[in-house]
Amino acid sequence: MTGPVQQVLKPGDTIGILGGGQLGRMLAMAAARLGLRCNVFSPDPDSPAFDVVQNAVCAEYADVEALEMFAADVDVITYEFENVPASAALVLAARKPVLPDYQILETTQDRLAEKDFVTKLGIGTAAYADVTSAQTLRAAIAKLGLPSVLKTRRFGYDGKGQIILREGDDPDAAWEKLETRAAILEAFVPFEREVSVIAARGSDGQVVCYDITENEHRDHILKVSRVPAPVSDAVAGEARRIATTIADALNYVGVLAVEMFVVPGDGGAKVLVNEIAPRVHNSGHWTLDGASVSQFEQHIRAIAGWPLAEPLRHGAVTMTNLIGHDVDDCARWLTVPGATLHLYGKRTALAGRKMGHVTVIEPR
């Protein structure tokens, strides 16, 4: 996959960030430390990233005039979330470099396309089937068995857009509840743990991976990440190899996360790819305090055409998300030795909403 021509930014140049959430906020803060300016584009007037930049554009992604004005004021464009509308990405890519390449979104926005891409690389995933109707869902269940997971092909995250199907469930009711005409059924994976690899790739092809992270989800939302993950050297090496292979195949520039399942087996544990996130990722938040260079700085370095860093981990690290009203008790973390509190500046605590996170480091 080819991509846009990389240009090397200099201090004082401006990065455009699509999306104004906490990831955009932390990207802008990392850029500022390196002497780079940021301009954020988001349709949400309460975007937390707006608080940390001098210039921002609040407009819909369908507003071509606003997109053109945004592109005119920046030197390179990146994004903090992968569901940027294709039409908006096309408008921007015609005017300024978009990194990672917006064409990558065509693969990662569609769960079926993503699974096909990964399997063609010879990398294992859960067994899966395309589903377009209640009838094809029943056929997929007959092929893959139960339990299994029915997911929308597009726009699903944090457990949204998916239904677990078990023996006795009504496939027709599940299909109707999902309210889509394009879905994928995935066989349930009897994993022993969920892990992720945060990888950065520069335009020169250099790939740098952080230590493997173990992730614990609650109600389908990431709650706790622990580093290093309790896996063998062989599993960790295979996970890094897979992430590198994916980044190279995409000709990726920037930071991406590859979520994986560690599955036990007679010949030893193996890893299966669950999802690719073409952006900085929640499971990499530990790097802000727990490593010599954060995932956010690595992403800025990559899209700026600057050298990547080899991250040094400061110790055993635990990152805990503050979700919803967890934030009401955030002050208690201020007295915990080795803890660092990050709040995202969101005004309203809602169930399932990520309001901040805490990193706790146990020195080596």
C-alpha positions in Angstrom: 0.0 0.0 0.0 1.5 3.3 -1.0 1.0 6.5 0.9 1.4 10.3 0.8 4.9 11.8 0.4 6.4 12.4 3.9 7.6 15.9 4.7 9.8 16.7 7.6 8.3 19.3 10.0 10.3 21.9 11.8 9.5 23.4 15.2 6.7 26.0 14.8 4.9 24.0 12.1 1.3 23.0 12.6 -0.3 19.6 12.8 -4.0 19.2 12.1 -5.8 16.7 14.3 -9.2 15.3 13.3 -11.2 14.6 16.4 -11.3 16.5 19.7 -11.4 13.7 22.3 -8.9 12.8 25.0 -6.6 11.2 22.4 -6.5 14.4 20.4 -5.9 16.3 23.6 -2.9 14.2 24.6 -1.5 14.3 21.0 -1.6 18.1 21.1 0.1 18.2 24.5 2.9 15.9 23.2 3.3 18.1 20.1 3.5 21.3 22.2 6.4 19.9 24.2 8.3 19.3 20.9 7.6 22.9 19.7 4.9 22.0 17.3 1.5 23.7 17.1 -1.8 21.9 16.6 -5.2 22.8 15.1 -8.1 20.5 16.1 -11.1 19.9 13.9 -14.2 18.5 15.7 -18.0 18.9 15.4 -18.4 18.8 19.2 -18.2 22.2 20.8 -17.3 20.6 24.2 -14.3 18.7 22.8 -11.6 18.4 25.5 -8.8 18.8 23.0 -10.0 22.4 22.3 -8.8 23.3 25.8 -5.1 22.8 25.0 -4.7 24.3 21.5 -4.8 27.9 20.3 -6.7 27.2 17.2 -9.7 24.9 16.6 -12.4 24.4 14.1 -15.9 23.3 15.3 -17.8 22.1 12.2 -19.3 19.0 10.8 -17.2 16.6 8.8 -19.5 17.2 5.8 -18.6 20.9 5.8 -16.3 21.1 2.8 -15.5 24.8 3.2 -14.5 24.3 6.8 -12.3 21.3 5.9 -10.6 23.3 3.2 -9.9 26.2 5.6 -8.6 23.8 8.2 -6.2 22.2 5.7 -4.9 25.6 4.6 -3.7 26.3 8.1 -1.8 23.1 8.8 1.2 21.3 7.4 0.2 17.7 8.0 -3.0 16.1 9.2 -3.6 13.1 11.5 -6.6 11.7 13.3 -7.4 10.6 16.8 -10.2 8.2 15.8 -10.7 5.8 12.9 -14.3 6.6 11.9 -13.4 9.8 10.0 -15.9 9.9 7.0 -14.3 8.9 3.8 -15.6 12.0 2.0 -13.9 14.2 4.6 -10.6 12.3 4.3 -10.7 12.7 0.5 -11.1 16.4 0.7 -8.2 16.8 3.1 -5.9 14.4 1.4 -6.2 16.4 -1.8 -4.7 19.4 0.0 -2.3 18.2 2.6 -0.6 14.9 3.6 -2.8 12.8 5.8 -1.0 10.4 8.1 -1.6 7.6 8.6 -2.8 7.4 5.0 -6.5 7.8 4.9 -6.8 4.8 2.6 -5.9 2.6 5.6 -9.2 3.6 7.0 -10.9 1.6 4.2 -9.5 -1.5 5.8 -9.8 -0.7 9.5 -13.2 0.8 9.4 -14.7 -2.4 8.2 -14.4 -5.5 10.5 -14.8 -7.9 7.6 -12.2 -6.1 5.4 -9.8 -6.0 8.4 -10.2 -9.7 9.1 -9.6 -10.5 5.4 -6.5 -8.3 5.4 -5.0 -10.0 8.5 -5.7 -13.6 7.3 -4.2 -12.9 3.9 -1.0 -12.0 5.8 -1.0 -15.5 7.2 -1.9 -14.2 10.7 -4.5 -16.0 12.8 -7.8 -14.6 13.9 -11.0 -16.0 15.3 -13.0 -17.9 12.7 -15.5 -15.5 11.1 -18.3 -15.2 8.5 -19.9 -12.4 6.5 -23.6 -11.8 7.6 -26.1 -9.8 5.6 -29.4 -11.2 6.8 -31.1 -13.4 9.4 -30.8 -16.3 7.0 -27.1 -15.9 6.5 -26.7 -15.4 10.3 -28.3 -18.8 10.8 -25.9 -20.3 8.2 -22.9 -18.7 9.9 -24.0 -20.1 13.3 -24.2 -23.6 11.8 -20.7 -23.2 10.5 -19.0 -21.5 13.5 -21.1 -22.8 16.3 -22.1 -21.1 19.6 -21.2 -19.1 21.6 -20.2 -16.6 19.0 -20.2 -12.8 18.6 -22.3 -10.9 16.1 -20.8 -7.5 15.3 -21.7 -4.6 13.0 -19.0 -4.3 10.3 -18.6 -0.6 10.9 -18.7 2.0 13.7 -18.5 -0.3 16.7 -16.4 0.3 19.8 -16.4 -0.3 23.6 -18.9 -3.1 23.2 -21.3 -1.1 21.0 -22.6 -2.7 17.9 -22.1 -6.3 19.1 -24.2 -9.1 20.6 -23.0 -12.4 22.2 -25.0 -15.3 20.9 -25.4 -18.4 23.1 -27.3 -21.7 22.9 -31.0 -21.0 23.0 -30.8 -17.4 21.8 -33.0 -16.3 18.9 -30.8 -15.4 15.8 -33.7 -13.5 14.2 -34.2 -11.3 17.3 -30.4 -10.7 17.5 -30.3 -9.7 13.9 -33.2 -7.3 14.3 -31.7 -5.8 17.4 -28.4 -5.1 15.7 -30.2 -2.9 13.1 -27.7 -3.3 10.3 -27.5 -5.0 6.9 -23.7 -5.6 7.1 -22.3 -7.7 10.0 -19.7 -10.3 10.8 -20.1 -13.3 13.1 -17.0 -14.3 15.0 -16.4 -17.6 16.8 -15.9 -17.3 20.5 -12.2 -17.6 21.4 -11.4 -19.4 24.7 -8.5 -17.0 25.5 -6.5 -17.0 28.7 -5.8 -13.2 28.5 -6.2 -10.2 26.2 -3.1 -8.3 25.2 -2.2 -5.5 22.9 0.9 -4.2 21.1 1.5 -0.5 20.7 3.7 -0.1 17.7 5.1 3.0 16.0 6.3 3.1 12.4 8.2 5.8 10.6 8.2 6.6 6.9 11.6 5.0 6.7 10.1 1.7 7.7 11.5 1.6 11.2 9.1 -0.1 13.6 9.4 0.3 17.4 7.2 -1.7 19.7 6.4 -1.1 23.3 6.3 -3.9 25.9 3.2 -6.2 25.6 0.3 -5.0 27.6 -2.3 -7.2 29.4 -5.8 -5.7 29.2 -8.8 -6.3 31.5 -12.2 -5.2 30.2 -15.4 -4.6 32.3 -18.7 -4.2 30.5 -16.8 -4.4 27.2 -14.7 -1.2 28.1 -11.0 -1.3 28.9 -10.6 -0.9 32.7 -7.1 -1.9 33.6 -3.8 -2.3 31.6 -0.8 -4.0 33.1 2.8 -4.0 31.8 4.6 -6.2 31.3 2.0 -8.8 30.4 2.6 -12.1 32.1 3.4 -14.0 28.8 6.4 -16.0 27.7 9.2 -14.5 25.7 8.0 -16.6 22.7 4.4 -15.2 22.9 5.7 -11.6 23.3 8.1 -12.0 20.4 5.3 -13.4 18.2 2.9 -10.5 19.2 5.6 -8.0 18.2 6.3 -9.8 15.0 2.6 -9.7 14.1 2.2 -6.0 14.9 5.3 -5.2 12.8 4.0 -7.3 9.8 0.7 -5.5 9.9 2.4 -2.0 10.1 4.7 -2.9 7.2 1.9 -4.3 5.1 -0.1 -1.1 5.6 2.9 1.1 4.9 1.9 2.7 8.1 3.2 6.0 9.4 2.3 6.7 13.0 1.3 4.7 16.1 -1.2 1.8 15.9 -2.4 -0.8 18.3 -3.1 -4.4 17.6 -5.4 -6.1 20.1 -4.8 -9.9 20.4 -6.0 -13.0 22.3 -3.5 -15.3 24.0 -4.9 -18.8 23.5 -3.6 -21.9 25.3 -2.7 -25.0 23.2 -0.9 -28.3 23.5 2.1 -26.9 21.7 2.1 -23.8 23.8 0.2 -20.6 23.8 -0.4 -18.7 20.6 -1.8 -15.3 19.7 -4.8 -14.4 17.5 -5.5 -10.9 16.3 -8.8 -9.4 17.5 -8.7 -5.8 16.1 -6.4 -3.2 14.6 -6.7 0.4 15.9 -5.0 2.8 13.4 -4.2 5.5 16.1 -2.9 6.0 19.6 -4.8 3.7 21.9 -6.2 3.5 25.4 -4.1 0.5 26.3 -1.0 2.6 25.6 -1.8 5.4 28.1 0.6 3.8 30.5 3.4 5.1 28.3 2.8 8.7 29.4 4.3 8.1 32.8 5.7 4.6 32.5 8.1 4.9 29.6 10.8 7.3 28.5 8.8 8.3 25.5 5.0 8.1 25.3 2.9 6.7 22.5 1.7 10.2 21.8 5.2 11.6 21.3 6.1 8.6 19.1 3.1 9.4 16.9 4.0 13.0 16.6 7.6 12.1 15.8 6.5 9.7 13.1 4.1 12.0 11.3 6.6 14.9 11.6 9.2 12.8 9.8 11.4 12.8 12.9 13.4 9.8 14.3 11.5 7.4 16.6 12.7 6.6 20.1 13.5 3.3 21.7 11.2 3.4 24.8 12.6 2.5 28.2 10.0 1.2 30.6 10.4 2.7 34.2 9.1 -0.4 36.0 5.9 -2.5 36.4 3.0 -0.2 35.3 -0.7 -0.4 36.0 -3.1 2.0 34.1 -6.7 2.2 35.4 -9.4 4.0 33.5 -11.7 6.3 35.4 -15.1 5.5 33.8 -18.2 7.5 34.5 -18.6 8.4 38.1 -15.3 6.8 39.0 -14.0 10.3 38.5 -16.0 11.6 41.5 -13.5 9.8 43.8 -10.4 10.8 41.8 -8.8 12.8 44.6 -7.9 9.7 46.5 -5.3 8.9 43.8 -3.4 12.1 44.6 -2.1 10.5 47.8 -1.0 7.2 46.4 2.8 6.8 46.0 3.8 6.3 42.4 0.4 7.3 41.0 -0.2 10.0 38.4 -3.7 11.3 37.7 -4.8 12.4 34.3 -8.2 14.0 33.8 -9.6 14.8 30.4 -11.6 17.9 31.1 -14.9 16.4 30.2 -17.8 18.3 31.8 -20.3 15.5 32.4 -19.7 12.0 33.8 -21.8 9.5 32.0 -22.0 5.7 32.4 -19.4 4.2 30.2 -17.6 7.5 29.4 -13.8 7.6 29.9 -13.2 10.6 32.2 -9.5 10.1 32.9 -7.0 7.5 33.9 -4.4 6.8 36.7 -1.0 5.4 36.2 0.8 3.6 39.0 4.5 2.7 38.7 6.4 0.2 40.8 10.1 1.0 40.1 12.4 -1.8 39.0 
